[in-house]
Amino acid sequence: MNMNIVEEMQITDIEAQQIDNIKLQKPTFYNQYLPFCESINQRGSAWFEEIRENLSRIIQMGELQPGFAIWSYELQHFLSLYGFNFTKVEHLKLIDFYLSILSITDLSYSNAQICFDRLYELLRKTYLITRDELTIDWRTLYHWAKLVFDNHDQTAGLVILPKDIKDSFFSCIFYCSPYFSATATQEILDEFRPRLCPTDWTFSNNIRMLELFLPVHLPPNLHNQGFKLWLSEFFDIWDSVYNDTEWESRLTILFSCVAWYNIGYVNWEPWMSQIFTRILRGFSLPIGKLQMPAQKYSYLIYSISKWIVAMMGNQSSCLQYLRDLFIAIKSFYHPSNTGDFQENLVNFVLNLSYCFVERIHLERKSHRAWYFVPHDSHRLTEQDITDFVNCVKEYAFISIFNKDHAKNAAEACQYLSMLRPELIITPIVEKLFVSIDNTSEPHRFTSIMSCITYITRQLVRQTSSYSQGQTYVLPLIMSVLPGIDLNDFKKTSVTLEFLNTIFMLITCVDCSSAV
């Protein structure tokens, strides 16, 4: 009896390794399929221990040069090969280590940039660490923000900042801000509110700092200490000034982040008309023969797309405003209306589709991220998905034939086909069949073929809601063969690309013996 108990309690090395992996944060998934997996994991553990020991020795000895840069690079190399192959406790210690380095007086800019880069790499998987497990002091990063962005010594040539240090700081602060304390919002407002004067030349810099530092990931029970302290005030400022200033676009980024991470907790209905009016103005579309000058500081298409998608749900009027916006600009999507504005219009359709797919993914994934918790009443329904695809698909189809931005339009069709393949695949395939024998418009064939290549996965995939796509596979393969034309390189290229893509997704079996 005792022997049976002992045998049942015995754990093989592989099972023990699996148990250890459960405790690890996020190891690289593919390493387990490599030859000599066990030795690779042992080597990785030994390497991490060596990195950790040497980083701690740097602090104990009080000498950052040259060990800090060397072993920080080793940590970067380790993360690229093994991922987060360590426990949560070790993960938090590494983050605290680099935050403590940033608090050192007279730290060099090169070492500060190393800290920014490592913090970005350690915090970029936000779902691994919650707000309850980590708190970051915003003042430490604000100190470096002033040194990086408002350094008067650099203007005088007394200091040379490392290359790309600003980009490193942007990436770092984006992933650090979710971990600011609950009182950070009020502290930041107390710091910057006395300086907020739209007629002052420093106003843009102050808005930039607010965009970077204001936390927008607070849980619902802390909203009174978060965006509710400033949202109405900042929106009134944004809505009252039409001077094409840099800070307008920065406020747009801030509003889009608030909307995205607090879906259902902000009532945008009273401001809906102003928002879409400003978006329409931001496209700088020509009026008749009058060419409107492009805005010097145009809104980021991704930000306004994310803002619009975040306002949808719970029978919001946002989708109706979006329909009206598309109707107003429909003629500008036609390929004959060329101009710089078309790039933004096509990207608008692309980013809307991408953000909608991203929201569906975050709302319906089995393990929801702690920083993205929409209100239950505002979660997107199946009808919302259908209405959105019907709203956007027409403009994606028109953009397929845009000679300069057809690739972005095809990518938009790919995202829309993920949502509702029955509304996207069939019309595009029918357009292709019509264009095959059309010798007067060869561009139509190449454009549609490029688009078909993007949606091939949805074409061959059989789902409960749409299985008709598989019936198009054989007719498509046979009908596109004339596209292999030695006199038209582009036509041949897109045809071979389509055939290559579709044959990678389906299995071909020689059935000649059955004849």
C-alpha positions in Angstrom: 0.0 0.0 0.0 2.8 2.4 0.9 4.7 1.5 -2.2 1.6 2.4 -4.3 1.4 5.8 -2.6 5.0 6.4 -3.3 4.6 5.5 -6.9 1.6 7.8 -7.3 3.5 10.7 -5.7 6.5 10.3 -8.0 6.8 13.0 -10.6 8.8 12.8 -13.7 11.3 15.4 -14.7 9.0 16.6 -17.5 6.0 16.9 -15.2 8.2 18.9 -12.7 9.3 21.1 -15.5 5.7 21.7 -16.5 4.8 22.6 -12.9 7.7 25.1 -12.7 6.6 26.6 -16.0 3.2 27.3 -14.5 4.9 29.6 -12.0 6.8 31.4 -14.7 5.5 34.6 -16.2 5.6 34.1 -19.9 8.4 31.9 -21.3 8.9 31.8 -25.1 6.3 29.3 -26.3 8.3 27.7 -29.1 11.3 26.7 -26.9 9.5 23.6 -25.7 9.5 22.3 -29.3 13.2 22.7 -29.8 15.6 19.7 -29.6 17.2 19.3 -26.2 14.4 21.3 -24.6 15.5 20.4 -21.0 19.1 21.5 -21.5 17.9 24.7 -23.1 15.7 25.5 -20.1 18.6 24.7 -17.7 20.9 26.9 -19.7 18.4 29.7 -19.6 17.9 29.5 -15.9 21.6 29.5 -15.3 22.0 32.5 -17.6 19.3 34.4 -15.8 20.9 33.7 -12.4 24.2 35.1 -13.7 22.5 38.2 -15.0 20.7 38.8 -11.7 23.8 38.3 -9.6 25.8 40.7 -11.7 23.1 43.4 -11.7 22.9 43.1 -7.9 26.7 43.3 -7.6 26.7 46.5 -9.6 24.5 48.1 -6.9 26.5 46.7 -4.0 29.7 48.0 -5.4 28.2 51.3 -6.5 29.9 51.2 -9.9 27.6 51.5 -12.9 30.3 51.5 -15.5 30.8 49.4 -17.5 28.8 46.5 -15.9 25.4 48.1 -16.0 25.3 48.5 -19.7 26.8 45.1 -20.4 24.4 43.1 -18.1 21.4 45.2 -19.2 22.2 44.2 -22.7 22.5 40.6 -21.6 19.0 40.9 -20.0 17.7 42.2 -23.3 19.2 39.3 -25.1 17.8 36.9 -22.6 14.3 38.3 -23.0 14.5 38.0 -26.7 15.5 34.3 -26.6 13.6 33.0 -23.5 10.9 35.5 -22.9 9.7 36.2 -19.4 11.3 32.9 -18.2 11.2 33.9 -14.5 8.7 34.2 -11.6 6.5 37.1 -10.8 8.6 38.0 -7.8 11.8 38.1 -9.9 9.9 40.1 -12.5 8.9 42.7 -9.9 12.4 42.9 -8.5 13.8 43.6 -12.0 11.3 46.5 -12.5 12.1 47.9 -9.0 15.8 47.6 -9.8 15.6 49.8 -12.9 13.2 52.3 -11.3 15.8 52.7 -8.4 18.5 53.3 -10.9 16.5 56.2 -12.4 16.3 57.8 -9.0 20.1 58.0 -8.8 21.4 61.6 -8.7 23.5 62.6 -11.7 22.7 59.5 -13.6 24.0 59.8 -17.2 21.6 60.1 -20.0 22.9 56.9 -21.7 22.2 54.9 -18.5 18.8 56.5 -18.2 18.0 55.4 -21.8 19.0 51.8 -20.9 16.5 52.0 -18.0 13.7 53.3 -20.2 14.3 50.5 -22.7 14.5 47.7 -20.1 11.4 49.0 -18.3 9.5 49.0 -21.6 10.5 45.4 -22.3 9.6 44.3 -18.8 6.2 46.1 -18.7 5.0 45.7 -22.2 2.9 42.6 -21.3 0.7 44.6 -19.0 -1.6 41.7 -18.2 1.1 39.9 -16.3 1.3 42.4 -13.5 -1.8 44.1 -11.9 -2.0 47.5 -10.2 -2.2 45.8 -6.8 1.2 44.2 -7.3 3.1 47.3 -8.5 3.0 51.0 -7.9 5.3 53.4 -9.7 6.0 56.9 -8.5 5.2 59.3 -11.4 7.5 62.0 -10.1 10.6 59.9 -10.8 9.7 59.7 -14.5 8.5 63.4 -14.6 12.0 64.4 -13.4 13.4 62.7 -16.5 10.7 64.0 -18.7 11.9 67.6 -17.9 15.5 66.6 -18.5 14.7 65.0 -21.9 12.2 67.4 -23.3 13.0 70.7 -21.7 16.7 70.6 -21.4 18.1 74.1 -22.0 21.7 72.8 -21.8 21.0 70.9 -25.0 19.9 74.0 -26.8 23.1 75.7 -25.7 25.2 72.7 -26.9 26.3 71.9 -23.4 24.7 68.4 -23.3 24.3 65.9 -26.1 21.4 63.6 -25.6 21.6 60.0 -26.8 19.9 59.2 -30.1 16.3 58.1 -29.8 16.1 58.8 -26.1 12.8 60.5 -26.6 11.3 57.5 -28.3 12.6 55.3 -25.5 11.0 57.5 -22.9 7.6 57.6 -24.8 7.6 53.8 -24.9 8.5 53.6 -21.2 6.0 56.0 -19.9 3.2 54.5 -21.9 3.6 51.2 -20.0 4.4 52.8 -16.7 1.4 55.0 -16.4 -1.1 52.1 -15.7 0.8 51.6 -12.4 0.6 55.2 -11.1 -1.1 55.5 -7.7 -4.7 56.4 -7.3 -3.8 59.9 -6.1 -1.4 60.5 -9.0 -4.1 62.2 -11.1 -4.8 64.9 -8.6 -1.1 65.4 -8.0 -0.4 65.8 -11.7 -3.3 68.2 -12.1 -2.0 70.3 -9.1 1.3 70.4 -10.9 0.1 71.5 -14.3 -3.2 73.3 -13.9 -1.6 76.7 -12.9 0.3 76.6 -16.3 -2.7 75.8 -18.5 -3.3 78.9 -20.6 -4.2 78.3 -24.3 -2.6 81.6 -25.3 0.8 80.8 -23.7 3.5 79.3 -25.8 4.2 76.7 -23.1 0.6 75.4 -23.2 1.5 72.7 -25.9 4.4 71.4 -23.8 2.1 71.1 -20.7 -0.6 69.3 -22.7 2.1 66.9 -23.9 3.1 66.1 -20.3 -0.5 65.6 -19.3 -1.0 63.3 -22.3 2.0 61.2 -21.2 1.4 61.1 -17.4 -2.4 61.2 -16.7 -3.4 57.6 -15.8 -6.4 56.4 -17.8 -6.4 52.7 -16.7 -7.9 53.2 -13.2 -10.6 50.7 -12.2 -14.3 51.8 -12.0 -14.2 52.3 -8.2 -11.4 54.9 -8.7 -12.9 56.9 -11.6 -13.7 59.8 -9.2 -10.0 60.1 -8.7 -9.2 59.6 -12.3 -10.6 61.0 -15.6 -13.7 62.6 -14.0 -11.4 65.2 -12.4 -10.4 66.7 -15.8 -12.3 65.3 -18.8 -15.1 67.9 -19.0 -12.6 70.7 -18.5 -10.2 69.5 -21.1 -12.9 68.8 -23.6 -14.3 72.3 -23.3 -10.8 73.7 -24.0 -10.4 71.4 -27.1 -13.9 72.3 -28.4 -13.4 76.1 -28.0 -10.1 76.5 -30.0 -9.8 76.0 -33.8 -6.3 77.3 -34.4 -4.8 74.1 -35.7 -2.4 73.8 -32.8 -0.2 70.9 -31.8 -1.9 70.4 -28.5 -5.3 69.7 -30.2 -4.0 66.4 -31.6 -2.4 65.6 -28.3 -5.8 66.0 -26.5 -7.3 63.8 -29.2 -4.9 61.1 -28.3 -5.7 61.5 -24.6 -9.5 61.4 -25.2 -9.1 58.3 -27.3 -7.2 56.5 -24.5 -9.8 57.5 -21.9 -12.6 56.2 -24.2 -10.8 53.0 -25.0 -9.9 51.9 -21.4 -13.2 53.1 -19.9 -15.8 51.9 -22.3 -19.3 52.4 -20.9 -18.2 54.7 -18.1 -18.1 57.9 -20.1 -21.2 59.5 -21.5 -20.1 60.8 -24.9 -23.6 61.5 -26.2 -23.7 65.3 -25.4 -20.4 65.7 -27.3 -21.0 63.4 -30.2 -21.7 66.1 -32.8 -18.7 68.2 -31.9 -16.4 65.2 -32.0 -17.5 64.2 -35.6 -17.4 67.8 -36.8 -13.8 68.1 -35.7 -13.0 64.7 -37.3 -14.5 65.8 -40.6 -12.5 69.1 -40.4 -9.4 67.2 -39.7 -9.5 65.4 -43.1 -8.8 68.8 -44.8 -11.0 67.8 -47.8 -11.3 70.2 -50.8 -14.5 72.1 -51.3 -15.5 72.5 -54.9 -12.5 74.0 -56.7 -11.1 75.4 -53.5 -8.3 73.2 -52.2 -8.3 73.4 -48.4 -4.8 73.7 -46.9 -3.8 70.6 -44.9 -3.8 71.0 -41.2 -0.3 71.5 -39.9 -1.0 69.3 -36.9 -3.5 66.8 -38.2 -5.2 64.3 -36.0 -3.7 60.8 -35.8 -6.0 58.5 -37.8 -5.5 55.6 -35.4 -6.4 57.7 -32.4 -9.7 59.0 -33.8 -10.5 55.5 -35.1 -10.0 54.1 -31.6 -12.0 56.8 -30.1 -15.0 56.1 -32.5 -14.9 52.4 -31.9 -14.8 52.9 -28.1 -17.9 55.0 -28.2 -20.0 52.2 -29.9 -22.3 49.9 -28.0 -25.5 50.0 -26.0 -27.5 51.6 -28.9 -25.2 54.6 -29.0 -25.7 57.2 -31.7 -22.0 56.9 -32.6 -22.7 54.4 -35.5 -25.3 56.7 -37.0 -22.8 59.6 -36.8 -20.2 57.4 -38.5 -22.7 56.6 -41.3 -23.4 60.3 -41.8 -19.7 61.0 -41.8 -19.1 58.4 -44.6 -22.0 59.7 -46.6 -20.5 63.2 -46.4 -17.1 62.1 -47.7 -18.2 59.2 -50.0 -17.3 61.0 -53.2 -13.7 61.5 -52.0 -13.2 57.8 -51.8 -13.6 57.4 -55.6 -10.3 56.5 -57.2 -10.6 59.4 -59.7 -10.5 62.0 -56.8 -6.8 61.9 -56.3 -5.1 64.0 -53.6 -3.1 63.8 -50.4 -6.3 63.5 -48.5 -7.0 60.0 -49.9 -4.3 58.4 -47.8 -6.0 59.5 -44.6 -9.4 58.4 -45.9 -8.3 54.9 -46.7 -6.3 54.6 -43.5 -9.5 55.7 -41.7 -11.3 52.7 -43.0 -8.3 50.4 -42.2 -7.9 51.7 -38.6 -11.6 51.5 -37.9 -11.7 47.9 -38.9 -8.5 47.0 -37.0 -9.7 48.7 -33.8 -13.1 47.0 -34.0 -11.5 43.6 -34.3 -9.2 44.5 -31.4 -12.1 45.4 -29.2 -14.0 42.2 -30.1 -10.9 40.3 -29.2 -10.3 42.0 -25.9 -14.0 41.7 -24.9 -14.4 38.0 -25.7 -11.1 36.5 -24.9 -11.2 33.8 -22.2 -8.6 35.5 -19.9 -9.6 39.1 -19.9 -6.9 41.7 -19.3 -7.3 43.6 -16.0 -6.8 47.0 -17.7 -9.6 46.5 -20.3 -13.0 45.9 -18.5 -15.9 47.5 -20.5 -19.2 48.0 -18.8 -21.4 44.9 -19.3 -24.1 47.1 -20.9 -21.7 48.4 -23.6 -20.2 45.1 -24.8 -20.6 44.7 -28.5 -23.4 42.4 -29.7 -23.7 40.4 -32.8 -26.0 43.0 -34.3 -23.5 45.7 -33.5 -20.9 43.7 -35.5 -23.2 43.4 -38.5 -24.2 47.0 -38.4 -20.5 48.1 -38.3 -19.5 45.9 -41.2 -22.4 47.1 -43.3 -21.5 50.7 -42.5 -17.8 50.3 -43.5 -17.7 47.7 -46.3 -18.8 49.9 -49.1 -15.9 52.3 -48.6 -13.5 49.5 -48.3 -14.7 48.0 -51.6 -14.3 51.4 -53.3 -10.8 51.8 -51.9 -9.7 48.5 -53.3 -9.3 50.3 -56.7 -7.2 53.1 -55.3 -3.9 53.0 -57.2 -1.8 54.3 -54.3 -3.4 52.8 -51.2 -5.0 49.6 -52.4 -2.9 47.5 -50.0 -4.4 49.3 -47.0 -7.9 48.8 -48.4 -7.2 45.1 -48.9 -6.1 44.8 -45.3 -9.3 46.6 -44.2 -11.3 43.9 -46.1 -9.3 41.3 -44.3 -10.3 42.6 -40.9 -13.9 43.0 -42.0 -14.0 39.4 -43.3 -12.9 38.2 -39.8 -16.1 39.8 -38.4 -18.6 38.9 -41.1 -17.2 36.8 -43.9 -20.6 36.3 -45.6 -20.8 40.1 -46.2 -17.3 40.5 -47.6 -16.1 37.4 -49.4 -19.0 36.8 -51.7 -19.1 40.4 -53.2 -15.3 40.5 -53.7 -15.3 37.0 -55.4 -18.1 38.1 -57.7 -16.2 41.3 -58.6 -13.2 39.1 -59.5 -15.2 36.8 -61.8 -16.5 39.9 -63.6 -13.1 41.4 -64.0 -11.3 38.3 -65.4 -12.6 38.7 -68.9 -12.5 42.5 -68.8 -9.5 43.4 -71.0 -10.2 47.2 -71.0 -9.6 47.5 -67.2 -6.6 45.4 -66.2 -6.1 47.4 -63.0 -9.4 46.0 -61.6 -8.2 42.4 -61.9 -4.8 43.1 -60.2 -6.5 45.1 -57.4 -9.1 42.5 -56.6 -6.6 39.7 -56.8 -4.4 41.5 -54.2 -7.5 41.8 -52.0 -8.5 38.2 -52.5 -5.0 37.2 -51.3 -5.6 39.0 -48.0 -8.9 37.2 -47.3 -7.8 33.8 -48.5 -7.8 32.4 -44.9 -11.4 33.4 -44.4 -12.2 32.0 -47.8 -11.1 28.5 -47.1 -12.2 28.4 -43.5 -15.4 26.6 -42.7 -17.4 28.0 -39.8 -20.9 27.5 -38.5 -22.0 30.9 -39.8 -20.3 30.8 -43.2 -19.2 27.7 -45.1 -19.9 28.9 -48.7 -16.4 30.2 -49.1 -15.0 26.8 -49.7 -17.2 26.4 -52.8 -15.3 29.2 -54.4 -11.8 27.6 -54.1 -11.7 25.4 -57.2 -13.5 27.9 -59.5 -11.1 30.6 -58.3 -8.0 28.5 -58.9 -9.1 27.6 -62.4 -10.3 31.0 -63.4 -7.2 33.0 -62.3 -4.8 30.8 -64.4 -5.1 33.2 -67.4 -3.6 35.8 -65.0 -0.2 34.2 -65.5 0.7 36.5 -68.4 4.3 37.0 -69.4 3.5 40.3 -70.9 2.1 41.7 -67.7 4.5 41.3 -64.8 2.2 42.8 -62.1 -0.7 40.7 -63.2 1.4 37.5 -63.1 2.9 38.5 -59.7 -0.5 38.9 -57.9 -1.8 35.7 -59.5 1.1 33.6 -58.3 1.0 35.3 -54.9 -2.7 34.2 -54.6 -2.0 30.7 -55.7 0.9 30.4 -53.3 -1.2 31.6 -50.4 -4.2 29.4 -51.1 -2.1 26.3 -51.6 -0.4 26.9 -48.2 -3.9 26.8 -46.6 -5.4 23.7 -48.3 -4.2 20.2 -48.8 -3.8 18.9 -52.3 -4.2 15.1 -52.9 -3.5 13.3 -56.1 -6.7 11.5 -57.0 -5.8 10.6 -60.6 -5.8 6.9 -59.7 -9.5 7.1 -58.8 -10.4 8.0 -62.4 
